[in-house]
Every structure is written in structure tokens, then in C-alpha cells.
Amino acid sequence: MMKLLILEDEPLAAEKLSSYILRWMPEADIYGPLDKISKVQAFLSEPRGIELIFSDIELLDGPVFNALKELDLPCPIIYTTAYDSYWMQAFQNMGVEYLLKPFPYKRFISAMASFEQLRKSLSVDNSRQVNVTPNQKYKRRLLIRKRKCIELLQVEDVICFRASGGIILAYDIADKCHYLSQNSVSALENTLDPKYFFRINRSDIVNLHFIQRFEKYTKNTLAIFLQGVDSPCITSKTKSAKFRQWLDS
């Protein structure tokens, strides 16, 4: 049984979407609809086993991105909206499809085909990771492509990695920012030694050697101050306790 979540403030739109989902998968387990940012944050702050989220852009109390930015999202999102101007933000927030209302069942099926293709590719990646030997060697250097050459960047010199606008950036001790060829934070995370690198939210990975201090930011998040970085990095609610445990290990 597949678990899905609907974020939607229009009852009729939520009802129509639910009918599409059950027509596509009668045994689907549907949660929601959630119509406010506070409800979304409360629901997703706990592990639920959700495999796919359908989300409107505007909820009753503001854009859904206000809720998602503080969360370590558990799965991909298919956005459903009447606005055609948020697609860039959508794909920066785990979006795999962008459905413009009103959309027919045929368009819904097309979106689900994209999601299924993604699930298959992730399943292959996960099976490869399971087969990695315990003595796996982590990356010691990265190849940085420049216009006329390839430079070497030592991983130990990277203060943090950050995903932004569909690309991954590496900030080093020489105050330089490098564009990486990878486009998956999860894939990059798997190549880094977990003794020294920790993923504090869905887009930032920090290097232990450059952590100067951390302090409480909100009730459930931390602000991490890094050497050579002007603004602090903020943990997601689900990563704060794990970050403390990692530092103390």
C-alpha cells in the first residue's frame, strides 16, 4: 500500500485529486488534505512513511514553500496549482512534476509515470549502495571542470557543500565557490566520510573541521556557524538532534 499526502486548501480540488489517485491506485493510503502551513510542518516533522506528496502552491496562510523550507522532505512532490510562475521554486523543493489546474486525468497519469520512473531509478541506486563493501573508500578529491582545464579540489579543504537552483556548490578555505558536476545531494553525501561530513538539511552538508560553534535558532532547529562563511547554516527540524549526536560521537 502506497502512502500519499495532499496539501490543498480547496476542498473540491482535494476531492477531485483524491478520486484521480484512487482511480490510479485503489489501495492507496491518502493523508490530508492539509490546508495550512502550521499543519504541514507539524505533520511532516514526524516520520510517516509518506512516499509522494501532492501540493498546491498557495495554502490558506501563505505559500507552501514557507512550510517546506524548514523541513527535511521525505519524498518527491507533484505540485498542483493554478499559477504558472512558481515552477522554478517547485523544482528547487523536491518537485518532480508541475500540474496546472484544472488538469485532466490523462495529465495526472503522465505525472505519475514520471514519478514511477524516478522511483525505479532510485531503487537501482539504493540497491547499488546496499552492495557497497564495509571498507568503502570515501572521496579525497573532487574534479572541478573549468573552461580550459580540470582543477583538483581536496575534499578536506571544503567548508561546506550547498545545493542551490539545481546545482551543487562547494565552498573552500580559499574563499572560493566551485560548481560541481553532481546534481544530487544524496549521491554526493554517500561519497563523503560521515566522520567529518554531516548533512544538516536537504541542501547543506558541513565539514566538522570548520564548525566554530552552534546555537539555538528556533525551538527545533540550530544555527551552525562555519569558518569562512558569513551567514549560519540552519539545521532542519529532523536533523537537529542527530547533529548533536554526531558531534558527540
C-alpha positions as CSV (number, residue, x, y, z in Angstrom):
1,M,0.0,0.0,0.0
2,M,1.4,3.4,-1.0
3,K,1.1,6.3,1.3
4,L,0.4,9.7,-0.2
5,L,-0.2,13.2,1.2
6,I,-2.3,16.0,-0.2
7,L,-1.6,19.7,0.7
8,E,-4.6,21.6,-0.6
9,D,-6.9,24.4,0.7
10,E,-9.6,23.9,-1.8
11,P,-12.0,21.0,-0.8
12,L,-13.3,20.4,-4.3
13,A,-9.7,20.3,-5.8
14,A,-8.6,17.9,-3.0
15,E,-11.7,15.7,-3.6
16,K,-11.0,15.6,-7.4
17,L,-7.3,14.8,-6.8
18,S,-8.2,12.0,-4.4
19,S,-10.6,10.5,-7.0
20,Y,-7.7,10.5,-9.5
21,I,-5.4,8.9,-7.1
22,L,-7.8,6.1,-6.2
23,R,-8.7,5.5,-9.8
24,W,-4.9,5.1,-10.5
25,M,-4.3,3.0,-7.3
26,P,-7.5,1.9,-5.5
27,E,-5.5,0.6,-2.5
28,A,-3.6,3.9,-2.0
29,D,-3.5,5.3,1.6
30,I,-4.2,9.0,1.3
31,Y,-3.4,11.5,4.1
32,G,-4.8,15.0,4.3
33,P,-5.8,17.4,2.8
34,L,-3.7,19.8,4.9
35,D,-4.7,23.4,4.2
36,K,-2.3,25.4,6.4
37,I,1.5,25.8,6.8
38,S,1.4,25.0,10.5
39,K,-0.4,21.7,9.8
40,V,2.1,20.8,7.1
41,Q,5.1,21.5,9.4
42,A,3.5,19.5,12.3
43,F,2.6,16.6,10.1
44,L,6.0,16.3,8.3
45,S,8.1,16.9,11.4
46,E,7.4,13.2,12.4
47,P,8.3,10.2,10.2
48,R,5.2,9.0,8.5
49,G,6.4,6.8,5.6
50,I,4.9,9.1,3.0
51,E,6.1,8.2,-0.5
52,L,4.7,11.0,-2.6
53,I,3.2,14.5,-1.8
54,F,0.7,16.4,-3.9
55,S,0.9,20.1,-3.1
56,D,-0.9,23.2,-4.0
57,I,1.3,26.4,-4.1
58,E,-0.9,28.7,-2.1
59,L,-2.4,27.4,1.2
60,L,-4.8,29.4,3.5
61,D,-1.9,31.1,5.3
62,G,0.7,31.6,2.6
63,P,2.9,29.8,0.0
64,V,3.6,26.2,0.8
65,F,7.4,26.9,0.4
66,N,7.2,28.7,3.8
67,A,6.4,25.3,5.3
68,L,8.8,23.2,3.2
69,K,12.0,25.3,3.7
70,E,12.4,24.2,7.3
71,L,11.7,20.5,6.7
72,D,13.8,17.6,5.6
73,L,11.4,16.4,3.0
74,P,10.8,12.6,2.9
75,C,9.8,12.2,-0.7
76,P,9.2,13.8,-4.1
77,I,6.4,16.4,-4.6
78,I,4.0,16.8,-7.5
79,Y,2.8,20.4,-7.4
80,T,-0.8,21.2,-8.4
81,T,-1.6,24.9,-8.9
82,A,-3.4,27.5,-11.0
83,Y,-0.2,29.6,-11.1
84,D,2.4,29.1,-13.8
85,S,5.1,31.3,-12.3
86,Y,6.3,29.1,-9.4
87,W,7.8,26.2,-11.4
88,M,11.4,27.1,-10.6
89,Q,10.8,27.2,-6.8
90,A,8.8,24.0,-7.2
91,F,11.7,22.1,-8.7
92,Q,14.1,23.5,-6.1
93,N,11.8,22.0,-3.5
94,M,11.7,18.3,-4.4
95,G,9.3,18.8,-7.3
96,V,9.1,16.1,-10.0
97,E,6.0,17.4,-11.8
98,Y,4.0,20.7,-12.1
99,L,0.3,20.3,-12.9
100,L,-1.6,23.4,-13.9
101,K,-5.3,23.4,-12.7
102,P,-7.6,22.3,-14.0
103,F,-5.8,19.2,-15.3
104,P,-7.5,16.1,-16.7
105,Y,-6.9,12.5,-15.6
106,K,-4.7,12.0,-18.7
107,R,-2.3,14.7,-17.5
108,F,-2.4,13.2,-14.0
109,I,-1.4,9.8,-15.4
110,S,1.6,11.4,-17.2
111,A,2.8,12.9,-13.9
112,M,2.5,9.5,-12.2
113,A,4.5,8.0,-15.0
114,S,7.3,10.5,-14.3
115,F,7.2,9.6,-10.6
116,E,7.3,5.9,-11.3
117,Q,10.3,6.3,-13.5
118,L,12.1,8.3,-10.7
119,R,11.2,5.6,-8.2
120,K,12.7,2.9,-10.4
121,S,16.0,4.8,-10.8
122,L,16.2,5.5,-7.1
123,S,15.6,1.8,-6.4
124,V,18.5,0.9,-8.6
125,D,20.7,3.5,-6.9
126,N,19.7,2.1,-3.4
127,S,20.5,-1.5,-4.4
128,R,23.9,-0.4,-5.5
129,Q,24.5,1.4,-2.2
130,V,23.5,-1.8,-0.3
131,N,26.2,-3.7,-2.1
132,V,28.9,-1.3,-1.2
133,T,31.6,-3.0,0.9
134,P,32.2,-2.0,4.5
135,N,35.7,-0.9,3.6
136,Q,34.4,1.7,1.1
137,K,36.9,4.4,0.4
138,Y,35.4,7.9,0.5
139,K,36.3,10.7,-1.9
140,R,39.6,12.6,-1.1
141,R,39.4,15.0,-4.0
142,L,36.9,16.4,-6.5
143,L,37.4,17.2,-10.2
144,I,36.3,20.7,-10.9
145,R,35.7,21.5,-14.6
146,K,36.9,24.9,-15.7
147,R,36.7,26.4,-19.2
148,K,40.1,25.2,-20.4
149,C,41.1,22.7,-17.8
150,I,40.2,20.5,-14.8
151,E,41.3,21.5,-11.3
152,L,41.6,19.3,-8.3
153,L,39.8,20.3,-5.1
154,Q,40.8,18.4,-1.9
155,V,37.7,17.3,0.0
156,E,39.3,18.2,3.3
157,D,39.5,21.8,2.2
158,V,35.7,22.1,1.6
159,I,34.0,24.1,4.4
160,C,30.5,23.1,3.2
161,F,28.5,21.9,0.2
162,R,25.2,23.6,-0.8
163,A,22.6,22.8,-3.3
164,S,21.1,25.9,-5.0
165,G,19.0,26.3,-8.1
166,G,19.5,22.7,-9.3
167,I,23.3,22.8,-8.9
168,I,25.7,21.9,-6.1
169,L,28.3,24.4,-4.8
170,A,31.5,23.7,-2.8
171,Y,32.9,26.5,-0.6
172,D,36.6,26.1,0.3
173,I,39.1,27.5,2.7
174,A,40.5,29.8,0.0
175,D,37.2,31.7,-0.1
176,K,36.3,30.2,-3.5
177,C,33.0,28.7,-4.7
178,H,33.1,25.8,-7.1
179,Y,30.4,24.3,-9.3
180,L,30.3,20.5,-9.0
181,S,29.2,18.2,-11.8
182,Q,27.0,16.3,-9.4
183,N,23.3,17.4,-9.2
184,S,22.2,15.1,-6.3
185,V,23.0,16.0,-2.7
186,S,22.2,12.4,-1.6
187,A,24.6,10.9,-4.1
188,L,27.3,13.4,-3.0
189,E,26.6,12.6,0.6
190,N,27.3,8.9,0.0
191,T,30.8,9.6,-1.2
192,L,31.8,11.7,1.8
193,D,33.3,10.3,5.1
194,P,30.5,10.5,7.7
195,K,33.1,11.0,10.4
196,Y,33.7,14.5,9.1
197,F,30.7,15.5,6.9
198,F,27.1,15.8,8.0
199,R,24.0,16.7,6.1
200,I,22.2,19.2,8.2
201,N,19.2,19.7,5.9
202,R,18.1,18.8,2.4
203,S,20.6,21.1,0.7
204,D,23.6,21.7,3.1
205,I,26.5,19.4,4.1
206,V,29.0,20.7,6.6
207,N,32.6,19.8,7.4
208,L,33.3,19.1,11.1
209,H,36.8,20.7,10.9
210,F,35.2,24.2,10.1
211,I,32.4,24.3,12.7
212,Q,33.2,27.1,15.1
213,R,30.0,27.0,17.2
214,F,26.3,26.4,17.1
215,E,23.3,27.8,18.9
216,K,19.6,27.5,19.2
217,Y,17.8,29.1,16.2
218,T,14.2,28.2,16.7
219,K,12.5,25.7,19.1
220,N,13.6,22.7,17.0
221,T,16.5,24.0,14.8
222,L,20.1,25.1,15.2
223,A,22.2,27.8,13.7
224,I,25.7,26.4,12.7
225,F,28.5,28.9,12.3
226,L,31.3,27.9,10.0
227,Q,34.7,29.3,9.5
228,G,34.8,31.5,6.4
229,V,31.1,31.6,5.9
230,D,29.2,34.8,6.6
231,S,25.8,33.5,7.5
232,P,25.0,30.5,9.6
233,C,23.6,27.2,8.2
234,I,20.3,26.1,9.7
235,T,19.5,22.5,10.5
236,S,16.1,21.1,9.6
237,K,13.9,20.0,12.5
238,T,14.5,16.3,11.9
239,K,18.3,16.8,11.8
240,S,19.0,18.9,14.9
241,A,19.1,16.0,17.4
242,K,21.1,13.8,15.0
243,F,23.6,16.6,14.5
244,R,24.2,16.9,18.3
245,Q,24.6,13.1,18.5
246,W,27.1,13.2,15.6
247,L,29.2,15.9,17.2
248,D,29.3,13.9,20.5
249,S,30.2,10.6,18.8
